Amino acid sequence: MREAVFVRRHADDWEAFEKRLDADEGVNPDEMAEGYVRATDDLAYARTFYPGSATAAYLNGLAGEVHHKIYRNRREERGRLLRFWTEEIPRTVYAERRALFWAFATFVISVAIGAISAASDDFFVRLILGDGYVNMTLVNIEDGDPMRVYKEMYQVDMFSMIALNNIMVSFLTFIGLFRYPGLVLPAFSFGSAYHLFNNGVMVGSFQYFFFEQGVFWESVRTIWIHGTLEISAIIIAGGAGLAMGNSLLFPGTYPRLVSFRRGAIRGLKIVIGLIPIFVAAALLEGFVTRYTEMPVALSVLIILGSLTFILWYFVWLPRAVHLRDSEVSVPAPKHIDTPSPPAAGSPLKGAVSKTPPFEGSAELARRSVLP
C-alpha cells in the first residue's frame, strides 16, 4: 500500500483520537486501550513499509503520548521497596561478582603493601597517617589508653561527621575521582582502584603501627567494631565503581554509551545498598567503639555479627537469589518496544509534547504524503 493511501485511510481516526486525548474530561480506559493498540499497530506497519517517514514519526509520537497517559499514574506494587533490598540489589551484586572480587583482591594486596612498607621504613607510617595523628597516639599509648581518640568527641557530633564522611568516601570510590590541588578528574575503573589502593595501604600501615607498639589486639577488638562494616562497604563501593568503569572500557556488543548507562545503574544500585551500612558503622563508631573497656566477648560478638551480615547479604543471598531465579522456569514476556519521541527537527516534533499540543498533527502527516 502506498503511504498516501495509508494516511488517507487512517488520518481521520488519528485526528479524532488526538482530540479525545486532549479533552479535559479525559478518555474512557477502554477507548484508551483500544486507541493504543491501533496506534502501535499502525506504527509497526509504518516502520516496516515507510521507515524514516513523517508518518512513522508522527505515529511514534502519538503512541508515546498514549503510553505516557496510561502509565504515568500507575500504582506501585506492594512490597516494591522490600523486593529492592532483598532481590534487586542481591541480583545486581551477583551479576557484578567478578568486579567485587577484584576490588577485594586489590584491597587485600594493598593492606599487605602498607604493612610491609611500614615494617621496612620507620617514616612510612608518618607519611601515610600524618605526624599529628602518630604523635597523639603515641602519647595515648604512654598514658595507658591507646584508643582514647574515640572518646574525645561528643557522640552525636561524631556520628554525624563520620556518617557523612563515610558516604562521601564511598561515592568518591564509586565514581573514581582523582583529586589534586585545583584539579578533579573522573578516572572510572582506574580511579576506583586508586581509592581502594590508598585505603588498603592506610589500613595496613595503621594496623602495623599498633602491632609495633604492642597494642595490636586492643586495636583490633576496638577499631574493628565499626571497621568491619566500614571497610567492607568501601571495598564493595570500589567493586561497584569497577563495574561501572568496565562497562565503559569494555562495552561488548552494546554501544559504548548504552553499556556505560547500564553499568552505572547497576553500580549505583549497589552503592545505594551501602548507605544503611555506612550509617550503622557511624552509629557503632560514635556510640559503641568509645567503650574500650567493654568485655572482650562482647566486642568480638559485635565484630563477628557484622562480618556475618556482610557475608550473608553480599555473598550468600546473591547466590541464593540467582539459584532461585535459575530454578524458576517462567516464559519470558514478549518485548514491547516503548515508542520514543520523534527525532529532533521532525515536523511532527510537537506530537509528543503538550506545548504545542497534538492539534493539526494528523493533518501534517496527511500533507507530507498527499498532493
C-alpha positions, 0 to 999 in steps of 0.5 A: 500500500502506498503511504498516501493511501495509508494516511488517507485511510487512517488520518481521520481516526488519528485526528479524532483520537488526538482530540479525545486525548486532549479533552479535559474530561479525559478518555474512557480506559477502554477507548484508551486501550483500544486507541493504543493498540491501533496506534502501535499497530499502525506504527509497526506497519509504518516502520516496516513499509515507510521507515524514516517517514513523517508518518512513522514519526508522527505515529511514534509520537502519538503512541508515546503520548498514549503510553505516557497517559496510561502509565504515568499514574500507575500504582506501585506494587506492594512490597516494591521497596522490600523486593529492592533490598532483598532481590534487586540489589542481591541480583545486581551484586551477583551479576557484578561478582567478578568486579567485587572480587577484584576490588577485594583482591586489590584491597587485600594486596594493598593492606599487605603493601602498607604493612610491609612498607611500614615494617621496612621504613620507620617514616612510612607510617608518618607519611601515610597517617600524618605526624599529628595523628602518630604523635597523639597516639603515641602519647595515648599509648604512654598514658595507658589508653591507646584508643582514647581518640574515640572518646574525645568527641561528643557522640552525636557530633561524631556520628554525624561527621563520620556518617557523612564522611563515610558516604562521601568516601564511598561515592568518591570510590564509586565514581573514581575521582582523582583529586589534586590541588585545583584539579578533579578528574573522573578516572572510572575503573582506574580511579576506583582502584586508586581509592581502594589502593590508598585505603588498603595501604592506610589500613595496613600501615595503621594496623602495623603501627599498633602491632609495633607498639604492642597494642595490636589486639586492643586495636583490633577488638576496638577499631574493628567494631565499626571497621568491619562494616566500614571497610567492607562497604568501601571495598564493595563501593570500589567493586561497584565503581569497577563495574561501572568503569568496565562497562565503559572500557569494555562495552561488548556488543552494546554501544559504548554509551548504552553499556556505560548507562547500564553499568552505572545503574547497576553500580549505583544500585549497589552503592545505594545498598551501602548507605544503611551500612555506612550509617550503622558503622557511624552509629557503632563508631560514635556510640559503641567503639568509645567503650574500650573497656567493654568485655572482650566477648562482647566486642568480638560478638559485635565484630563477628555479627557484622562480618556475618551480615556482610557475608550473608547479604553480599555473598550468600543471598546473591547466590541464593537469589540467582539459584532461585531465579535459575530454578524458576522456569517462567516464559519470558514476556514478549518485548514491547518496544516503548515508542520514543519521541520523534527525532529532533527537527521532525515536523511532527516534533510537537506530537509528543509534547503538550506545548504545542499540543497534538492539534493539526498533527494528523493533518501534517502527516496527511500533507507530507504524503498527499498532493 
